[in-house]
């Protein structure tokens, strides 16, 4: 079993698919740090060859696609971690977009942390590009896992627009926090 995995994402909100991915990661890694990503301005030091990719990624950080703050998403994850009795193996932190953060490799050195993402499907072109480009920009290996169950938040929004309830798609234990944060209303905004 590998030592420490780093699982980054927007998690808007933490879903059962994210939780399934976490469970798959925990089968191969002893410890997991969940990095709840928030946007910061593109740094001047980033190589201009990545500009078009970065602009595409920044489009995913619009207010309509990010109804919850990093603090709120960390709070939801911490409820899930506590509810699922994972406090000994999983922690959650707020973190800027990794390749915008000069201190990322100092905070999460590659010799201690494996950067892990769910494997993108062939039709998920932005996610496939993100996997490859993230590894190149950060100059580190990217490990992927294949959870048994995967449902993208866009698909969840579509199902909710057809009458499904958001609570059906939330990670375990976060329903009360989601309700307290008026999650159903906040998730109604179109993407």
Buried (B, 14 or more C-beta within 10 A) or exposed (E): EEEBBBBBBBBBBBBBBBBBBBBBBBEBBEBBBBBBBBBEEBEEEBEEEBEEBBEEBBEBBEEEBBBBEBEBBBBBBBBBBEBBEBEEBBBBBBBBBBBBBEEBBEBBEEEEBBBBBBBBEEEBEEBBBBBEBBBBBBEBEBBEBEBEEBBBBEEBBEBBEEEEEBEEBBBEBBBEBBEEBEBEEBBEEEE
